[in-house]
Structures are given as structure tokens and as C-alpha cells.
Amino acid sequence: MKPIRHNRTDDEAVLDAARDCVLAVGVRRTTLTDVARRAGVSRMTLYRRWPDVRTLVGDVMTREWVAVTLGATPRTDPSRPVRDQLVDGLVTGLRALREHPLLRKILDVDPELLLPYLFDRRGASQDALLAFVQEALEQGHADGSVRADHPLRQARALFLVIQSYALSLRTMTDTTDPELTDEAFYDELRHILERTLAP
């Protein structure tokens, strides 16, 4: 029997359709039938690739969140210390992630979907972002702008801080107090990251 070949264009169409379904009705009310119809493919095509909606949504989250966070990261500037660029990239990426409509929808309607990634295991998007941060830390060690230490442990510690901001910041802000706005907390995050990474 020949192995099933997956067409990347079809996969992207399915991921787009799944994203649109979740944005419209949330994860719990999205079905593979709805996604197949929206993507213009058969249900069997989906079942061969994704056994259930949660697996499909996991791939959507990975694609969307890696693209938005890394896409928001400023271009590398060899004239600036790596630490400055990493802090800028982390804060800019966090801001873009928090503004992403898919994350907003899931936090509003299906927050339990994120619990496994907080308590049980890392997801593919977390691993991709950790790899990016670890590489930047190693470059910061090399140029002397980042405190030398175990780069993977440093990356994971930074990620814990960023993840708490991404998922819990709205519980700490107060739009009636100018000192407790999103922007004020982003400034605070810059201080935390700068102090943590400084040699």
C-alpha cells in the first residue's frame, strides 16, 4: 500500500478553515465536518491527517502563534547588543501574541484547551519559541551582553515569565489606572528581562 502524501496547499487550506471555524464558534462547537466543508475537502481527507478537532486546532495554534511572535520580532541588527534585541523581540512578540484573535477567542471561550500546555507538557509552538530564545541567548553570551549561564535553563525561565504575561496579564491590568495598563506592564516586563539578562 502506498503511503498517503499530504499536499501542503491542502493542509494550509484546512488550517485556515479550522482557524476561521474556531474564530466563529469556538473550539467546542467546531467539527471536522464544518472544517472540511469550509476547506473544500472530504471528511476522510481530514481524518487521515487529524484524528480529532483538538489535534487539528493544536496544529493551527502552532502555525499561528509561531508566525505571529517570530514575525513580530525585529530584524537582527549587528550594531546593537544581542540582549537589547532579544528584550525588544520578546516584548514585541508578546504584544503581537496577546492581540492575536485566535488566542483571544480561546481565552474567552475555550481556556481549558490551554491547560495541558501549562501543567502537563510543552507544545510544538512552545518548543519552537524556546529554540529561538536559546539561540539568541547563546549569541548574547558570545557578545557579552547576556549573563553567561546554562542557555536552555535560561530560555525556559524566560519563557515562564513570558507565558504568564501572555495568559494572565488581563487579570492584573486596570484600565481606570494609568499605572496598571497593558503598556505599563510591558514596560515592567522590559525591566524584568533587562535585569535578568544583564551580566
Backbone as CSV, one residue per row, in Angstrom:
resi,resn,N_x,N_y,N_z,CA_x,CA_y,CA_z,C_x,C_y,C_z
1,MET,0.842,-1.192,0.000,0.000,0.000,0.000,0.879,1.245,0.000
2,LYS,0.580,2.214,-0.858,1.382,3.423,-0.941,1.101,4.342,0.241
3,PRO,2.149,5.029,0.763,1.909,5.981,1.848,1.080,7.153,1.358
4,ILE,0.281,7.695,2.251,-0.539,8.855,1.913,0.350,10.080,1.823
5,ARG,0.235,10.800,0.725,1.003,12.029,0.565,0.102,13.218,0.904
6,HIS,0.641,14.139,1.653,-0.134,15.305,2.053,0.307,16.511,1.237
7,ASN,-0.635,17.142,0.600,-0.383,18.343,-0.175,-0.341,19.534,0.770
8,ARG,0.781,20.250,0.785,0.919,21.382,1.718,-0.151,22.437,1.479
9,THR,-0.537,22.623,0.206,-1.573,23.612,-0.082,-2.883,23.199,0.565
10,ASP,-3.230,21.891,0.454,-4.438,21.392,1.095,-4.355,21.544,2.610
11,ASP,-3.194,21.223,3.177,-3.016,21.355,4.625,-3.229,22.797,5.062
12,GLU,-2.665,23.729,4.336,-2.833,25.139,4.689,-4.285,25.563,4.571
13,ALA,-4.983,25.071,3.553,-6.398,25.394,3.395,-7.206,24.857,4.570
14,VAL,-6.866,23.658,5.031,-7.557,23.066,6.182,-7.256,23.863,7.450
15,LEU,-5.991,24.226,7.652,-5.638,25.010,8.833,-6.335,26.373,8.813
16,ASP,-6.400,26.986,7.626,-7.116,28.259,7.509,-8.588,28.076,7.862
17,ALA,-9.182,27.007,7.346,-10.599,26.755,7.603,-10.842,26.478,9.087
18,ALA,-9.951,25.712,9.711,-10.103,25.421,11.139,-9.981,26.690,11.963
19,ARG,-9.021,27.538,11.609,-8.877,28.822,12.308,-10.148,29.640,12.187
20,ASP,-10.710,29.709,10.991,-11.909,30.513,10.779,-13.104,29.949,11.553
21,CYS,-13.208,28.619,11.612,-14.296,27.994,12.384,-14.170,28.315,13.867
22,VAL,-12.959,28.207,14.390,-12.749,28.494,15.811,-13.050,29.956,16.107
23,LEU,-12.613,30.849,15.233,-12.904,32.268,15.435,-14.400,32.537,15.406
24,ALA,-15.133,31.752,14.628,-16.577,31.968,14.505,-17.351,31.393,15.683
25,VAL,-17.003,30.163,16.105,-17.858,29.496,17.107,-17.099,28.894,18.286
26,GLY,-15.771,28.996,18.308,-15.007,28.380,19.383,-14.633,26.945,19.059
27,VAL,-13.762,26.370,19.881,-13.263,25.015,19.616,-14.344,23.971,19.852
28,ARG,-15.080,24.068,20.961,-16.051,23.035,21.315,-17.154,22.883,20.269
29,ARG,-17.494,23.965,19.593,-18.585,23.908,18.616,-18.074,23.692,17.190
30,THR,-16.768,23.578,17.026,-16.192,23.291,15.704,-16.147,21.780,15.492
31,THR,-16.543,21.322,14.334,-16.473,19.902,13.987,-15.591,19.723,12.762
32,LEU,-15.074,18.512,12.603,-14.272,18.235,11.412,-15.122,18.363,10.145
33,THR,-16.406,18.075,10.251,-17.297,18.241,9.104,-17.361,19.709,8.683
34,ASP,-17.491,20.599,9.675,-17.516,22.040,9.380,-16.217,22.479,8.700
35,VAL,-15.101,21.984,9.226,-13.801,22.372,8.675,-13.652,21.847,7.258
36,ALA,-14.030,20.596,7.040,-13.918,20.014,5.701,-14.752,20.804,4.696
37,ARG,-15.969,21.147,5.098,-16.841,21.910,4.192,-16.217,23.260,3.859
38,ARG,-15.712,23.939,4.881,-15.132,25.268,4.664,-13.858,25.189,3.827
39,ALA,-13.086,24.102,4.001,-11.826,23.951,3.269,-12.029,23.386,1.860
40,GLY,-13.227,22.843,1.605,-13.487,22.254,0.295,-12.807,20.915,0.096
41,VAL,-12.672,20.137,1.182,-12.081,18.801,1.096,-13.040,17.808,1.735
42,SER,-12.789,16.520,1.522,-13.654,15.500,2.109,-13.309,15.285,3.581
43,ARG,-14.273,14.757,4.327,-14.017,14.447,5.734,-12.922,13.399,5.863
44,MET,-12.884,12.451,4.952,-11.866,11.393,5.031,-10.470,11.978,4.877
45,THR,-10.339,13.017,4.057,-9.037,13.681,3.921,-8.584,14.203,5.267
46,LEU,-9.513,14.790,6.008,-9.170,15.311,7.333,-8.843,14.187,8.302
47,TYR,-9.670,13.133,8.327,-9.475,12.048,9.294,-8.149,11.329,9.084
48,ARG,-7.679,11.295,7.833,-6.386,10.657,7.582,-5.242,11.451,8.205
49,ARG,-5.446,12.751,8.308,-4.375,13.642,8.768,-4.534,14.053,10.236
50,TRP,-5.784,14.294,10.655,-6.074,14.741,12.024,-7.199,13.879,12.588
51,PRO,-6.955,13.147,13.659,-7.987,12.248,14.194,-9.147,12.965,14.874
52,ASP,-8.924,14.208,15.320,-9.990,14.932,16.002,-9.737,16.437,15.915
53,VAL,-10.725,17.209,16.353,-10.642,18.662,16.251,-9.501,19.214,17.101
54,ARG,-9.289,18.676,18.291,-8.249,19.218,19.171,-6.864,19.069,18.563
55,THR,-6.609,17.943,17.905,-5.319,17.762,17.231,-5.154,18.784,16.108
56,LEU,-6.220,18.989,15.360,-6.188,19.969,14.276,-5.984,21.377,14.823
57,VAL,-6.704,21.718,15.885,-6.561,23.052,16.478,-5.157,23.233,17.056
58,GLY,-4.568,22.157,17.588,-3.185,22.234,18.069,-2.235,22.648,16.960
59,ASP,-2.436,22.087,15.757,-1.594,22.481,14.615,-1.863,23.927,14.192
60,VAL,-3.123,24.344,14.285,-3.455,25.731,13.972,-2.754,26.676,14.942
61,MET,-2.826,26.359,16.228,-2.188,27.207,17.239,-0.694,27.299,16.993
62,THR,-0.061,26.169,16.694,1.379,26.175,16.436,1.705,27.098,15.264
63,ARG,0.994,26.931,14.166,1.265,27.753,12.976,1.043,29.238,13.261
64,GLU,-0.093,29.553,13.848,-0.453,30.954,14.045,0.463,31.639,15.049
65,TRP,0.725,30.978,16.157,1.443,31.653,17.243,2.930,31.765,16.982
66,VAL,3.505,30.758,16.332,4.916,30.881,15.948,5.065,31.978,14.911
67,ALA,4.152,32.004,13.934,4.241,33.019,12.873,4.086,34.422,13.437
68,VAL,3.133,34.619,14.341,2.891,35.980,14.823,3.997,36.448,15.762
69,THR,4.497,35.569,16.630,5.528,36.007,17.580,6.869,36.208,16.891
70,LEU,7.286,35.254,16.073,8.569,35.413,15.392,8.469,36.442,14.275
71,GLY,7.292,36.551,13.670,7.102,37.548,12.627,7.161,38.969,13.152
72,ALA,6.823,39.146,14.421,6.851,40.481,15.029,8.245,40.865,15.521
73,THR,9.136,39.882,15.590,10.483,40.143,16.093,11.260,41.025,15.113
74,PRO,11.860,42.111,15.598,12.630,42.990,14.695,13.784,42.243,14.032
75,ARG,14.196,42.722,12.865,15.338,42.122,12.169,16.611,42.270,13.006
76,THR,17.491,41.291,12.848,18.758,41.329,13.571,19.571,42.543,13.135
77,ASP,20.109,43.235,14.134,20.917,44.430,13.880,22.292,44.210,14.513
78,PRO,23.323,43.914,13.696,24.643,43.612,14.253,25.275,44.770,15.010
79,SER,24.731,45.978,14.862,25.305,47.131,15.571,24.785,47.247,17.012
80,ARG,23.788,46.446,17.367,23.209,46.517,18.717,23.542,45.263,19.504
81,PRO,23.692,45.365,20.832,23.915,44.168,21.650,22.737,43.200,21.521
82,VAL,23.046,41.916,21.582,22.007,40.901,21.439,20.955,41.039,22.541
83,ARG,21.383,41.375,23.769,20.418,41.476,24.866,19.321,42.494,24.541
84,ASP,19.699,43.653,24.034,18.711,44.674,23.690,17.736,44.162,22.635
85,GLN,18.278,43.475,21.639,17.429,42.961,20.563,16.511,41.847,21.063
86,LEU,17.016,41.002,21.950,16.203,39.914,22.480,15.058,40.463,23.325
87,VAL,15.347,41.433,24.172,14.297,42.030,25.002,13.244,42.684,24.109
88,ASP,13.686,43.437,23.117,12.736,44.048,22.175,11.877,42.977,21.502
89,GLY,12.525,41.907,21.061,11.811,40.845,20.357,10.805,40.135,21.233
90,LEU,11.178,39.875,22.493,10.262,39.186,23.399,9.042,40.044,23.719
91,VAL,9.267,41.315,23.976,8.140,42.196,24.307,7.254,42.423,23.083
92,THR,7.863,42.641,21.925,7.095,42.852,20.698,6.315,41.592,20.320
93,GLY,6.963,40.444,20.440,6.291,39.181,20.132,5.149,38.902,21.083
94,LEU,5.352,39.194,22.365,4.291,39.002,23.352,3.093,39.887,23.026
95,ARG,3.369,41.135,22.719,2.282,42.062,22.388,1.476,41.530,21.187
96,ALA,2.182,41.076,20.150,1.504,40.554,18.959,0.682,39.312,19.290
97,LEU,1.229,38.444,20.133,0.506,37.228,20.517,-0.764,37.563,21.290
98,ARG,-0.646,38.485,22.241,-1.816,38.839,23.053,-2.909,39.510,22.224
99,GLU,-2.524,40.140,21.127,-3.511,40.790,20.261,-4.065,39.844,19.195
100,HIS,-3.520,38.629,19.113,-3.941,37.697,18.072,-5.380,37.238,18.342
101,PRO,-6.258,37.331,17.342,-7.668,36.980,17.574,-7.891,35.529,17.987
102,LEU,-7.027,34.603,17.540,-7.212,33.208,17.920,-6.954,33.016,19.414
103,LEU,-5.893,33.607,19.935,-5.624,33.490,21.364,-6.743,34.148,22.162
104,ARG,-7.194,35.302,21.730,-8.285,35.995,22.432,-9.544,35.130,22.471
105,LYS,-9.866,34.514,21.341,-11.067,33.671,21.272,-10.945,32.481,22.209
106,ILE,-9.796,31.814,22.191,-9.616,30.631,23.038,-9.654,31.023,24.513
107,LEU,-9.020,32.120,24.882,-9.059,32.556,26.279,-10.482,32.914,26.711
108,ASP,-11.259,33.475,25.799,-12.624,33.873,26.125,-13.596,32.700,26.181
109,VAL,-13.422,31.731,25.262,-14.444,30.691,25.085,-13.985,29.299,25.515
110,ASP,-12.731,28.956,25.226,-12.241,27.594,25.482,-10.906,27.591,26.219
111,PRO,-10.781,28.296,27.351,-9.463,28.382,28.011,-8.916,27.035,28.480
112,GLU,-9.802,26.073,28.730,-9.342,24.758,29.193,-8.470,24.063,28.147
113,LEU,-8.591,24.479,26.888,-7.761,23.907,25.828,-6.277,24.121,26.093
114,LEU,-5.949,25.193,26.817,-4.548,25.536,27.074,-3.976,24.846,28.307
115,LEU,-4.818,24.246,29.137,-4.347,23.684,30.402,-3.244,22.625,30.240
116,PRO,-3.351,21.702,29.271,-2.261,20.719,29.144,-0.895,21.359,28.916
117,TYR,-0.875,22.517,28.213,0.394,23.186,27.912,0.916,23.987,29.108
118,LEU,0.084,24.131,30.123,0.512,24.818,31.339,0.934,23.843,32.429
119,PHE,0.329,22.652,32.447,0.547,21.747,33.575,1.172,20.406,33.219
120,ASP,1.040,19.959,31.960,1.461,18.595,31.644,2.623,18.485,30.661
121,ARG,2.615,19.320,29.640,3.621,19.146,28.578,3.770,20.434,27.785
122,ARG,4.880,20.515,27.062,5.070,21.637,26.145,4.485,21.285,24.784
123,GLY,4.008,22.300,24.092,3.510,22.104,22.742,4.576,22.462,21.722
124,ALA,4.264,22.211,20.455,5.217,22.476,19.384,5.547,23.962,19.281
125,SER,4.557,24.829,19.507,4.838,26.269,19.421,5.757,26.703,20.556
126,GLN,5.554,26.146,21.742,6.439,26.477,22.862,7.870,26.041,22.568
127,ASP,8.028,24.829,22.019,9.378,24.343,21.702,10.041,25.189,20.622
128,ALA,9.274,25.610,19.629,9.836,26.447,18.562,10.305,27.784,19.114
129,LEU,9.516,28.387,19.997,9.895,29.676,20.572,11.057,29.523,21.546
130,LEU,11.081,28.415,22.292,12.219,28.157,23.175,13.516,28.043,22.383
131,ALA,13.466,27.372,21.245,14.670,27.220,20.415,15.157,28.586,19.945
132,PHE,14.235,29.456,19.565,14.595,30.808,19.132,15.270,31.567,20.282
133,VAL,14.690,31.508,21.478,15.235,32.237,22.623,16.596,31.671,23.016
134,GLN,16.720,30.349,23.018,18.001,29.743,23.394,19.109,30.164,22.434
135,GLU,18.812,30.175,21.141,19.826,30.593,20.160,20.243,32.046,20.396
136,ALA,19.265,32.904,20.681,19.580,34.313,20.940,20.422,34.451,22.209
137,LEU,20.101,33.679,23.232,20.891,33.725,24.469,22.335,33.312,24.211
138,GLU,22.518,32.273,23.424,23.880,31.826,23.107,24.648,32.917,22.365
139,GLN,23.964,33.628,21.485,24.609,34.748,20.791,24.924,35.876,21.775
140,GLY,24.034,36.088,22.737,24.268,37.098,23.772,25.426,36.735,24.682
141,HIS,25.597,35.448,24.957,26.766,35.010,25.723,28.040,35.334,24.945
142,ALA,27.972,35.088,23.636,29.161,35.294,22.801,29.551,36.766,22.713
143,ASP,28.562,37.679,22.660,28.933,39.103,22.550,29.047,39.777,23.921
144,GLY,28.802,38.993,24.984,28.994,39.513,26.334,27.848,40.347,26.879
145,SER,26.748,40.454,26.129,25.645,41.299,26.595,24.654,40.555,27.488
146,VAL,24.739,39.212,27.490,23.839,38.393,28.302,24.658,37.640,29.347
147,ARG,24.142,37.602,30.566,24.796,36.878,31.657,25.027,35.431,31.244
148,ALA,26.274,34.976,31.328,26.608,33.616,30.918,26.035,32.614,31.918
149,ASP,25.296,31.651,31.422,24.707,30.606,32.254,24.227,29.505,31.325
150,HIS,23.556,28.521,31.866,23.050,27.404,31.073,21.961,27.932,30.132
151,PRO,22.182,27.947,28.819,21.260,28.642,27.915,19.855,28.037,27.870
152,LEU,19.752,26.714,27.963,18.420,26.108,27.916,17.627,26.443,29.177
153,ARG,18.306,26.391,30.329,17.611,26.748,31.571,17.197,28.216,31.557
154,GLN,18.083,29.077,31.086,17.742,30.496,30.969,16.545,30.696,30.048
155,ALA,16.544,30.013,28.905,15.445,30.159,27.949,14.134,29.714,28.572
156,ARG,14.165,28.605,29.293,12.923,28.115,29.904,12.444,29.045,31.020
157,ALA,13.362,29.609,31.774,12.969,30.547,32.827,12.329,31.804,32.217
158,LEU,12.940,32.322,31.150,12.350,33.475,30.462,10.964,33.133,29.915
159,PHE,10.841,31.931,29.388,9.570,31.528,28.797,8.471,31.472,29.847
160,LEU,8.812,31.034,31.059,7.816,31.003,32.129,7.282,32.403,32.417
161,VAL,8.163,33.389,32.394,7.738,34.775,32.625,6.841,35.247,31.483
162,ILE,7.298,35.040,30.246,6.542,35.494,29.079,5.185,34.805,29.014
163,GLN,5.150,33.504,29.303,3.900,32.749,29.243,2.887,33.280,30.258
164,SER,3.352,33.651,31.441,2.427,34.194,32.435,1.852,35.528,31.963
165,TYR,2.672,36.334,31.321,2.176,37.585,30.753,1.146,37.309,29.655
166,ALA,1.441,36.344,28.788,0.554,36.057,27.659,-0.824,35.608,28.121
167,LEU,-0.872,34.782,29.157,-2.135,34.172,29.541,-2.826,34.838,30.724
168,SER,-2.077,35.544,31.565,-2.672,36.060,32.800,-2.650,37.569,32.952
169,LEU,-2.032,38.284,32.004,-1.878,39.721,32.190,-3.212,40.437,32.381
170,ARG,-4.234,40.008,31.667,-5.506,40.731,31.765,-6.126,40.639,33.152
171,THR,-5.687,39.689,33.965,-6.195,39.601,35.338,-5.526,40.621,36.253
172,MET,-4.466,41.267,35.777,-3.703,42.198,36.604,-3.835,43.654,36.165
173,THR,-4.359,43.886,34.976,-4.463,45.257,34.479,-5.730,45.937,34.993
174,ASP,-5.712,47.257,34.924,-6.864,48.052,35.351,-6.910,49.285,34.446
175,THR,-7.883,49.306,33.556,-7.930,50.392,32.567,-8.252,51.745,33.190
176,THR,-8.717,51.754,34.431,-9.025,53.034,35.078,-7.812,53.642,35.759
177,ASP,-6.710,52.883,35.835,-5.492,53.368,36.486,-4.370,53.401,35.459
178,PRO,-3.846,54.567,35.100,-2.807,54.651,34.064,-1.516,53.922,34.431
179,GLU,-1.336,53.604,35.705,-0.143,52.869,36.123,-0.328,51.361,36.028
180,LEU,-1.537,50.914,35.664,-1.811,49.475,35.608,-2.373,49.051,34.248
181,THR,-2.010,49.786,33.211,-2.445,49.448,31.854,-1.537,48.373,31.256
182,ASP,-1.948,47.837,30.124,-1.095,46.892,29.397,0.283,47.499,29.144
183,GLU,0.301,48.739,28.677,1.575,49.386,28.337,2.478,49.510,29.554
184,ALA,1.894,49.831,30.704,2.693,49.943,31.928,3.313,48.597,32.283
185,PHE,2.558,47.520,32.079,3.100,46.195,32.389,4.136,45.756,31.357
186,TYR,3.975,46.168,30.111,5.016,45.869,29.122,6.328,46.565,29.512
187,ASP,6.232,47.788,30.012,7.435,48.489,30.477,8.057,47.741,31.653
188,GLU,7.208,47.247,32.545,7.713,46.480,33.699,8.399,45.204,33.233
189,LEU,7.822,44.572,32.223,8.430,43.355,31.678,9.808,43.650,31.116
190,ARG,9.963,44.786,30.438,11.289,45.160,29.925,12.307,45.230,31.054
191,HIS,11.925,45.840,32.173,12.841,45.928,33.320,13.189,44.537,33.836
192,ILE,12.188,43.674,33.948,12.437,42.318,34.440,13.425,41.592,33.535
193,LEU,13.192,41.663,32.224,14.055,40.953,31.294,15.465,41.549,31.275
194,GLU,15.558,42.862,31.277,16.869,43.513,31.274,17.665,43.105,32.517
195,ARG,17.036,43.177,33.678,17.754,42.847,34.931,18.125,41.364,34.966
196,THR,17.253,40.531,34.433,17.513,39.078,34.436,18.681,38.712,33.531
197,LEU,18.770,39.386,32.402,19.768,39.002,31.402,21.080,39.755,31.510
198,ALA,21.095,40.854,32.226,22.329,41.657,32.309,23.450,40.842,32.951
199,PRO,24.678,40.983,32.446,25.832,40.264,33.022,26.079,40.676,34.480
